Amino acid sequence: HSVVAVSGLARRQDSTVTARNIDRGRLCIRVDSSRAPVRRYTADGRLMHVDYYATMGFGDVVQLYDDGAEFRPKGEVQDPEAMGSFVGLGITVEHPDDGVDVDNATQVNRGHILSTCADGDDMAGWIRVVDGRTIDRVDGGLVGLSCGYDLKVDNTPGEWNGVPYQRIQRRIRGNHVALTRS
């Protein structure tokens, strides 16, 4: 069972069901513009890559689907194995239809995730973008981020902040992080 969260929307990889998030009022996750990007150049002055600090994922959110709602707890997002599963994975522009795998990685990857950490209620860290056109797009406003991941569904119902849900997302494991329009 895979879920791809897309700037306030989520789509199950195994169906065409769409959803909307009920969260802390945020619409998307962003590259952090308050921290200066780190640009690295070759000896002859050519840009090699740019590292950006970014908020990549957040928990304590209910995603509403046509067939019920799923709760994604902060503890699952900030679980060390969950956060560690994103390190080294690819950065894409928008979400590939079927995630990232060995058959499409060279076509869709535009960088990778250098590190992850808990930052308040969120998962944050450094991402490295190695594609010139993508760097231009990030610098020009392509700043939303959305995690593509696999998970285990726990069919325990409950309620979070007055919003009922039928399932809980557990054992989140990264597949990629997509740069999206915010």
C-alpha positions as CSV (number, residue, x, y, z in Angstrom):
1,H,0.0,0.0,0.0
2,S,1.6,3.3,-1.1
3,V,0.6,6.8,-0.6
4,V,1.9,9.9,-2.3
5,A,1.2,13.2,-0.5
6,V,1.0,16.0,-2.9
7,S,0.9,19.6,-1.5
8,G,-2.2,19.2,0.5
9,L,-3.5,16.3,-1.5
10,A,-2.8,12.6,-1.4
11,R,-3.3,9.9,-3.9
12,R,-3.0,6.2,-3.2
13,Q,-0.6,4.6,-5.6
14,D,-2.9,1.5,-5.9
15,S,-6.1,3.5,-6.8
16,T,-7.3,6.7,-8.3
17,V,-8.8,8.0,-5.0
18,T,-7.9,11.5,-4.2
19,A,-7.9,13.1,-0.7
20,R,-7.4,16.4,1.1
21,N,-5.4,16.9,4.3
22,I,-6.8,18.3,7.5
23,D,-3.8,19.6,9.2
24,R,-2.5,22.6,11.1
25,G,-3.6,25.0,8.4
26,R,-0.5,24.5,6.2
27,L,-1.1,24.0,2.5
28,C,2.3,22.6,1.6
29,I,5.8,21.9,2.7
30,R,8.5,24.2,1.5
31,V,12.2,24.8,0.8
32,D,13.2,27.0,3.8
33,S,14.0,30.4,2.3
34,S,15.3,31.7,5.7
35,R,18.4,29.5,5.3
36,A,20.7,30.4,2.5
37,P,21.2,27.6,-0.1
38,V,24.8,26.3,-0.3
39,R,26.2,26.5,-3.8
40,R,29.2,24.4,-4.8
41,Y,31.3,25.3,-7.9
42,T,34.0,23.5,-9.8
43,A,37.6,25.0,-9.9
44,D,36.7,26.7,-13.2
45,G,33.5,28.3,-11.9
46,R,30.8,25.9,-13.1
47,L,27.9,25.2,-10.7
48,M,28.0,21.6,-9.5
49,H,25.0,21.5,-7.2
50,V,22.9,23.5,-4.7
51,D,22.0,22.3,-1.2
52,Y,18.7,23.5,0.3
53,Y,17.3,23.1,3.8
54,A,13.8,22.0,3.6
55,T,10.8,20.7,5.6
56,M,10.0,17.4,3.9
57,G,7.2,15.9,5.9
58,F,4.8,16.4,8.7
59,G,2.7,14.3,10.9
60,D,-0.5,14.6,12.9
61,V,-2.6,15.0,9.8
62,V,-5.8,13.3,8.6
63,Q,-6.0,12.5,4.9
64,L,-9.6,12.0,3.7
65,Y,-10.2,9.4,1.0
66,D,-13.4,8.3,-0.7
67,D,-13.2,5.1,1.2
68,G,-12.4,6.6,4.6
69,A,-9.8,8.6,6.4
70,E,-6.2,7.8,7.4
71,F,-4.3,9.4,10.3
72,R,-0.5,10.0,9.9
73,P,0.9,10.4,13.4
74,K,3.9,12.6,14.0
75,G,5.6,9.7,15.8
76,E,5.4,7.6,12.6
77,V,6.9,10.5,10.5
78,Q,9.6,11.2,13.0
79,D,10.4,7.5,13.7
80,P,14.2,7.1,13.2
81,E,13.7,4.3,10.7
82,A,11.1,6.3,8.8
83,M,13.4,9.4,8.6
84,G,16.4,7.3,7.9
85,S,14.7,5.6,5.0
86,F,14.6,8.9,3.1
87,V,18.3,9.6,3.3
88,G,20.0,9.1,-0.1
89,L,16.7,8.8,-2.0
90,G,16.0,10.8,-5.1
91,I,14.5,14.2,-5.6
92,T,12.0,14.4,-8.5
93,V,10.1,17.2,-10.2
94,E,6.5,16.3,-9.4
95,H,5.6,12.6,-8.6
96,P,6.4,9.8,-11.0
97,D,3.2,7.9,-11.6
98,D,4.6,4.7,-10.0
99,G,7.2,6.1,-7.7
100,V,10.9,5.8,-8.3
101,D,12.5,2.4,-9.1
102,V,15.5,1.0,-11.1
103,D,13.6,1.4,-14.4
104,N,13.0,5.1,-14.1
105,A,15.5,6.5,-11.6
106,T,17.9,7.9,-14.2
107,Q,15.1,9.6,-16.0
108,V,13.4,11.2,-12.9
109,N,16.0,11.9,-10.3
110,R,17.2,15.5,-10.1
111,G,19.1,15.2,-6.9
112,H,19.0,13.4,-3.5
113,I,18.3,13.8,0.2
114,L,21.4,14.4,2.2
115,S,20.0,14.2,5.7
116,T,16.8,14.2,7.8
117,C,16.0,15.3,11.3
118,A,13.1,16.1,13.5
119,D,12.4,19.8,13.4
120,G,9.5,20.7,15.7
121,D,6.6,18.6,14.5
122,D,8.1,18.1,11.1
123,M,10.7,16.0,9.3
124,A,13.3,18.4,7.8
125,G,16.8,18.2,6.4
126,W,19.1,19.0,3.5
127,I,18.4,18.2,-0.1
128,R,20.9,18.4,-2.9
129,V,19.7,19.4,-6.4
130,V,22.2,18.6,-9.2
131,D,20.2,19.5,-12.3
132,G,20.6,23.0,-13.6
133,R,17.1,23.4,-14.9
134,T,15.7,22.1,-11.6
135,I,17.9,24.6,-9.6
136,D,16.5,27.4,-11.8
137,R,12.9,26.2,-11.1
138,V,13.5,26.0,-7.3
139,D,15.1,29.5,-7.3
140,G,12.1,30.6,-9.4
141,G,9.4,29.4,-7.1
142,L,9.2,25.6,-7.4
143,V,9.4,25.2,-3.6
144,G,6.8,22.8,-2.5
145,L,7.9,19.4,-1.4
146,S,5.9,16.2,-1.1
147,C,7.1,12.8,0.1
148,G,6.4,9.6,-1.9
149,Y,6.4,6.7,0.5
150,D,5.3,3.2,1.3
151,L,3.4,2.4,4.5
152,K,1.6,-0.3,6.5
153,V,-2.1,0.4,7.2
154,D,-3.3,-0.1,10.7
155,N,-7.1,-0.5,10.6
156,T,-7.6,1.0,14.1
157,P,-10.2,3.8,13.9
158,G,-10.1,6.9,16.1
159,E,-10.3,10.7,16.1
160,W,-7.7,13.5,15.9
161,N,-8.7,17.1,16.6
162,G,-12.3,16.2,16.2
163,V,-11.8,14.5,12.8
164,P,-12.7,10.8,12.8
165,Y,-10.4,8.4,10.9
166,Q,-10.7,4.7,10.0
167,R,-7.0,3.8,9.6
168,I,-3.5,4.8,10.8
169,Q,-0.5,5.1,8.6
170,R,2.4,3.0,10.2
171,R,5.9,2.0,9.2
172,I,6.4,4.8,6.7
173,R,9.3,4.2,4.4
174,G,10.5,6.7,1.8
175,N,10.6,6.2,-2.0
176,H,11.4,9.8,-3.1
177,V,10.7,13.5,-2.4
178,A,9.0,15.5,-5.2
179,L,9.5,19.2,-5.8
180,T,6.1,20.7,-6.5
181,R,4.5,24.0,-7.2
182,S,3.3,25.4,-3.9
